[in-house]
Amino acid sequence: MISARLEPGGTVLLVAPVRGLVREAAEALSAIAEFAPTAIGVGASVEEVQGLFEFFVRSEGDPVVPLTPNETSEVRGLVRFGEATVPNPAVVETLRFAEGHALPVEGLDPSDETSASLFTEHIGYFELVRRTVAERRVARSPPAPSSADEFALAWERQVASGKGSQELALARDAHFAAGARRLAGRGGRVALLVDRERFDRVRALLAAPPSAA
């Protein structure tokens, strides 16, 4: 897990655990609890947050969730570094923490509708073919670095290294950063949670002037 204090006086905490890894989720939650935020923003859409609250945080039993081949391969690659689960335990546990402490929490990623529009805007036919081939390749042979941190970064490079994919990732992170700015603008202490591979982009966007971001 990686984290950083942002804004004057460190009033914003950006936390980025490796997606799916249970021990990293525990470290992220510990960092958030120690920070004692007054509000939380997570790298998920409003619809995703609503679904996780309904089916995982407020439900007595976890539903059976079918995994895509890509998700299955990612989990298999991660278990070399510890227990791994889907959906992302860092997000689920953060929502549970917010619920237990009566903290406002927002999904700051684009909505499902906006995400679809961004995908259409940035991913053309050839980029779509390239992504599909890359996802199948990495599903058959996941990266095998020496740490979970390197695994997350290597996975992102193999699947989303094309120009269109990079532009899509930046557009999503710019949307997240804009929402984070609004959340921080209300005052108090804000904790932000994103996947490890998004940390550098989100941190740079939040450090830039709003117009530049």
N, C-alpha and C positions, 0 to 999 in steps of 0.2 A: 504494500500500500504506500501511496505517496500523498502528501498533503502540503498545503501552504496557507499562511495567513495573508489576506489581501485587504485593500482599502486602508485609509489612514487609521492607525491605532489597531490594525488587525481585527476589524469588526466583521470581516467575512472569512470563513474557513472553507477552503476547497479541498475536498477529500476524494481520492480516486483509488479505490481498491480494484483488484483483478476480478472481473466479472465471473461469478459462479463459485468462487473459492470461499468456503465457509470460514476459514481462519482469517482471511482478509476482511470478510464482512464483520467479524468480531472486532478486529482492529479498527475498522472504520467507525463502528458504533461506539467504541470506547473513546475515540478521538472526538466524536460529535458530542457525547455525553460530557466529557471534560470541558469542552468549549462552552457548554451551557447556552445553546442558541435560543433566540426568541422566535425564530422562524426557520423553516427548512425548505430548500428547493432540490428536487431530484431530477436526474437525467432520464426522464420517462415522460410520455405524453399524459395529458389529463385523463384520457381513456384508459391507459395502462394503470395509472394510479388508482382510478376508481375500481378497476377489475381486481387489482391486488388487494385493496381494502376489502372488497366484497368476498373474494374467494379464498384469501390466505390470512389476512389479518383478523377479520371479524368472523371467520367461519370456524366451526368446531373441528372440522377435518379438512385436510388438503385434498383438492380434486386431483384426478388423474390427468396429467398434461401430456399429450402426444408431442414428441420432439421431432424436429426436422433432422435429416441426416447431418446437416452442418452443426446443429446444436449437440447432437449425439457425439460427433467427432470431437467437438470442443471440450465437452465434459470428459471424454475418455483421455484427452491430452492433459487435462488439468489434474486428474486424480493422481498423477505422479507426484504432485506437490501437496496433496491433502484431499480431504473430502470436498466434493463439488456437487452443487445442486442447481436445479432449474425450477422456478424462475430465480433470477438473481437474488441470492440471500441478503446481499448488502441493501438492496432496495426494500425488500420485505421487512427486514429487521429495523431499518430506519423508519418506515411507516409505522411499525408497531411501537417504536420508541416515541414517535410524535403523538400517536394515539394515547399512549399511557401517560404522557406529560402534558396533554391538552395543548400541543403546539400546532400552529398552522403549518401545513405542508402543501407544496404545490408541485405539480409536474410541469417542468419548464421546457420540455422538448416540444417540437411542433405537433399539432393534433394529427390524427390519422389522415384527415382530409388534406391538411397542409403538407404532410409528409409525402402523400401520393403526388401532389403537384410538384414538389421539389424533385422527386425522383424522375418524373416525366421531363422536367426542365433540364436536368443535368445528366441523365443517363440515356444516351442514344442507343441505337440498335447494336453497334459494334462494341460499345462499352458494356452493354447488357450481356452480350455473348462472352466477352472477356471475363466479366464477373462470375457468370455461371460456370465457365470452365475452371476458373480459379477456386471457386467454392467446392466444386467436385474434387479438384486435385487436393486441396487441403483437407477435405473430409476423408479421402483415402489415406493421406499421409500427413498427419498434423505435425507442426514444427516440434522439435525436441531440444530446446535450449536448456540451460542449467537452472533456470529460476522461473517462477510463475510470472514475474514482471516481464522478463524477456519473452516468455510465451505469448502474453497478451499483445505485446508490440509486434512480434513476428507474425501472429495471426492476422492482425490488421494490415500489415504490409503485403501479405500474400493475397488477401482477398480484395483490398480496396486501394491498390496503388495507382490505378488509372487516373487520368486527369479529371474525368467526369466524376469518378467516385470521390476524389479528394475535394472537388468543388461541392459535392453533396454533403460530405462530412462537415466542411467549413460552414455551409449554409445552416445545417442543423445546429452546430455549436454557436453560431451567431445568434440564432433564435434563442437558444438557452441563455447566452450571455445577456441578451436584452431583457429577458425575464428576470434574470438574477439582479440586474441593475434596478429594475422596478421594485423587486422585493427588498433590496438593501436600502432603497430610497425611502422606505417607510420608517426607517430607524431601527434601532436594536441590533442584535447580533444574528447573522445569517449563516447557516451551514449549508454548503452545496455539495451534492454527491453526484459524481459522474464515473463512468468506467475508466480504467487506467489509461487506455489508449487515447482518451479525449483530453487528458489533463493539460498537456502543453498548449493545445489550441485554445482551450477555454481560458486558461490562465493568461495567455497573450491577449485574447479578446477583452478580458476584463481589465487588463492593465492599460489597454489603448484608450484614447479619448472616444467617447460614445459615437461621434460622427465617423471616425476611422473604422471602428468595429462594425 
